[in-house]
């Protein structure tokens, strides 16, 4: 009885369910207020239900044992990926068709139309989306995803990245349960489903970020024998390409180089130079060949929606937290994931909640809710790493 009371007393003090609420449910307020009747009641009900569920996963030993028994299987991973593919195959074209009545999302068009323009040799950013919105994705990310945007298989974009990362995680860390708990947690988030079926790329981007971490981590372990320059160059180039996904991620290679500094300074310098040069080169080539480099609109959006005061406070806070994180971070994959989540999440949270403030807490218009999603899978994998071996 004492153990149960202790766990109930610790329920609200456990940081892990709160982190899950931050990255899974709070961004979903926008989705709920847009599509669900009686949104305030729905938010309260869903949040209480979600928090209790998340807390029980970590606090209740019997639930942990049950989840370990039920989810510790490759077949469950395959089921989740198949579910995502099936749902997106059915819903994406139907949701996308709403654009013909002026109500669809242009997130997918930002990747598709630029790819078509590039292949037609009209220039990558010589496009105009149907609602007049500027293109946010950067050049490397657009080119990397050409197999999806030019083949009619765009509905596979998000499931592909989720499937690849889940597979790598299981192979590298022998942790089927952790991968399946991440997938289960994602399905509890309304905004996850919204972004996937509307063709938004931010979830895929979040999973792409962790792919980099896992590959870098395994470069230093015996699981990957090919400790050679070719393998490191490949990871470095991939990091540079993903860093162009949004102009605000331009310093991602530097963050990753700092992260691996404790393991090998020579590798960190080599990786940092190659990946940062790759990102800068890709941006530079298309800046010089574009009449207007549309990804730059994110800077204008930040100044217009946030204001200089919030930007300065966010920048200073991010730098302080980033330095403290670097000093305290553990040289382990979980430490790496939390480091990346903090260094990217803090500035993204400032941007996200700054936009919420700008729209006077009108959750229907809170486009900044999307900006939290790239760090969501990073946080989840850190929380559920070796879940069945944790206390």
N, C-alpha and C positions, 0 to 999 in steps of 0.2 A: 504493500500500500504506500509505503514511503517513496518507493521508486516512482510510482504513478503520480503521486502528488508533486514530486520534484520535476517530473517531465511536464506536468501541466503548468507549474510555476515558471518553467523555462520556455514555455511555448512562445510567448511574445518577445522573449529576449534572444531567441535564436535568429541570427542575422540571415541565415540561408533562405527561409521562406520570404523574407522581406525583399531580398535580392531578386528572387523569382517574380514577385509581384511587380517590382520595378521594371523588369525587362519583358514581362509577358502580359500583364494585365493593365497597368497604367497606360501604356501606349494604345491599348484596345479601347480606351474611352472614346476615341474618335470614331472607331468602327461602330460601337454600340449606339452612340448618339446619332449616327447617320442612319442606321438601318433597323434599330430595335425600338419597338413602342415602349412607352414609359421608361425612358433611358435611365433616369435617376434611380428608380426602384431596381431596374435590371443591373445597374452598376453595383449597387450595394449588395444585392443578392449574389451576383457572380463573384464579387471580390471576397465576400465572407466565405463562400463555398470554396473558392480557389485557395485562399490562405489556409483554411483548415486542412484542405487536401495536401498542400505543399508541406505544412508543418507536420502532419501525421507521417508523411514519407520519411522525414528525418528523425522524428521523436519516438515513434512507436516501433518497438522491436519486432512485434508480430507482423506488422505491415511490411517492414523491411525484409523479413524472412519470406513473406508471401511474394513480394515483388522479385526477390532473388530467384525464387522457384519458378515464377511465371515468365519473367522477361529475360532470363539468362540463356538465350537461344538465338542462333542465326536465323531461324525461321521467323521469329518475331521481327527482326530487322527487315527481312525480305517483305513481310506483311506490311510494315509501315511504309516502306518505299513504294510497294505496289499500290497501296492506298493513296498515296500522294499523286502517283502517276495517273491512277484512275480518276480521282476527283478532278485533277487539273485537265485531263483529256476531255472530260465531259463539260466542266464549267468554264474553262478559260475562253473557248471560242464564243460561248454564249454571253459571258460578261464583256468580252472585247467588242462584241457586236453593238453594245450600247453606245459606242462612239458615233454610230451612224445617226443617232438621235441627239448627239451632243452631250451625252452623259457618261461616256466611258473615260478610262484613264489613258494618259499618253505615256505612262512609264515604259510600257513595252515598245511603243512607237519610237521612243527616243533611241532604243537600240536597233530596232528593225529598219527604220527609215534611213538612219545614218549609214547602216551597212549597205543598203540598196544603193544609196547615193555614191558610196565609195566604190562599189563594184562597177557602177555605171560610169565611173571616172568623172563624176560631177563635183567631187570634193566631199570630204567626210561630213562637214558641217554646213553644206549648202542645202539645207532642208528647213522646212517649216512645218511644225506639228499642227494638227487640225484645229487645236484650240488656241494656237499662237504661243504656247508655252515654249521656252527655250530648252535646249538639250542639256542635261546635266552630266551624263556619263562621259568619261574621258576616252581618248583614242585607243589606248592599249586594251582596256576592258571591252570596248566595242569590237575590236578585231579578234580578241580572244574568243568571243562568243559568236563569231560568224557561223559556225556549224548549226547553231540553233536559230539564228535570225534569218538565214537565207535558205533554210530547208523545209520550212513549214512545221518544224518540230519545236517551236518556241515553248510549248507547254511543258517540255522536258527540262527547261532551264533550272528551275529551283529543285525539282526532284533529283536531277543529275548531281548537282553540287552536294546535296544532302547525302545522296547515296555514296558518292566517292569518299566524302569525309568519314561517314560511318564505317565504310569498309576499311579505310586506312587506320582508323582508330582501333577497330577490332583486331586488325592484323598486327599493328605496332604494339599495342598495349594489352592485348588479350583480355579485353573488357567488354564483353557483349552486353552485360547488364547496364553499364554506364551509357553506352550508345543508345540503347533502347529507352532508357529513362529520359534522355535528352529528346528523343523523338516523341515520346509520350507527353512530355511537358510542352513541347511546341504545339501539339494538337489541342492543348487547353487554352490557347491564346487566339481570340477572335481576329486580332490584327494579322496574325500569321496567315490565317486562311484568306483574309481579304487581299493581302499583298501577293500571295501566291496566285490566286485565281485572276487577279487583275494583271498579272505579268510583270509585277515590279521586280527589280533585280537586287534589292537591298538584302534580302535573305540569302540569295546566292552569294552575294559579296561577303556577308558575314561568315559563311562557311568557307569561302575562299581564303579569308584571313587566317583561319585556324589551320587550313591545309599547309600554309607556309610555316606555321609554328611546328606542326608535326614533322614536316620534312626536315626542317632545321634541327629539331631535336634528334631525329634519327640519323642525321649526318654524323653525329658524335657518338653513336652507339653501334653495337655489333649487329643490330638487326639489318642495317644496310652496310654491306661489306665494301661497297665502292666509294671509299673515302678518297676521291680524286677530284681534280680541279674541274673536270667536265660536269660532274654531278653538282658541285657547288655553283658553277656558273649557271647551270640550268635553274637552280632554285633562285639565284640572284636575279636572273632575267624575269622569272615568273613574278617575283616580288615587285620588280619595277613596273611590270605590266599591270598588276593588280593595284599598285599605288596610284595609277592614273585613273582609277574608277571614278573618283571625284577629286577635284583640284584640292579640296581640303585635306586629302590624304597624301599630299605630295611628300611629306616628311616620314611616311611610314617606313621606308628603308632605313632611315636614321634610327628610328625607334627600335627596329629589329636588330640593327647592328649593335646598339647599346645593350640590348637584351643578351646577346651571345658573347659580349665582351668578357664576361667572367669565365667562360669556357675556353675561349681561344682568341687572343687579341688579334693575331694575324688573320685568322678567318673572319673576324668581325670587320676589320678594315677592308679586306678584300670584298666581302659581301656588301658592305655599305657603299663602297665606291661603285661597284658594278651595278647594283640595283638602283642607286640614286641617279647615276648617269643614264640608265635605261629609262627611268621615269621622266627625267628632265628632257632627254632627247626626243621621246615620243611627244611630249607636250610641245616642244619647240618646233618640231617638223610641222605639226598641224596648226600651230599658231601662225607660222610663216606662210602657210598655204591656204589660210582661211581669211575671208573678208572680215568675219566677226567670229571670234573663238567663243562659242556659246557656253562651254563649261564655266567661263569666268563669271557668268551671271550669278553664281552662288555667292560670290563676294558682294555683289551689289545687293542681293537678297538679304545677306547678313546685316549689312549696314542699314538697309531700309527697315527691316523688321525688328532688329535688336537694338540698334543704337550703339554709339561708341562706348557708353558707360558699361553696358552689359558685356560688350566684347572685351573691354579692358579687364573687367573683374574676372571674366571667364578665362582670359589668357593668363593672368597672374596666378589664379587658382590652379589652373592646369599645370603651369610650370612648377609651382611649389609641390603639388601632389606628385607630379612626375619625378622630380628630384628625390623626394622622400621615398617613392616607390623603388627607384633605382638603387638607393642606398640600402633598403631593407629587403629587397626581393630575394627569394631563394632560387638557387640555380637548379630548378626542377621544372618539369613541364607544367605542373599546376601553378607554380609561381609565375611562369612565363604567361600563362593564360590570364591570370589575374592582373599582371602587369599591363598586358595589351588592353584588357577590358578597362582598366583605370585610365591609362594614357589616352585612349580613344574615347572612352565613355564619358569622362568628365567634360571635355569640350563639347561633345555631341549633346550631352544633357543640358548644358547651358544654351546651346542653339535651340534645342527642342523646346525647353520650357520658356525661353525667351520669346519664341514664336507664339506659344500659348498665351503669354502675357500680352503680346501685341494684338491678338484677336480677342482680348478681354475674356479669356477662358470660355470662348465659344468652341466646345470640343468638336463640333461638326466641321469647323474650319481649321482644325489643328493639324496642318500638314506636317509640322515638325515632329509629330508622333512617329512618323516613319524613320526618323534619324536615329532612334534608339535601337532599331532592329539589327544593324550590323554587329553590335556587341552582344546581342542576345545569345547566339550559340556559343560565343566565347565564355560567357558567364556560366551557361548551363553545363558545358563540358568540364569546366573547372569544379563546379559543385558536385558533379556526379562521377568524377574520376575515382575508379576503384571503390565505388559505393559499397559493395558487399564486403570490403575489407576495413571500411572506416567504422568508427565507434557509433 
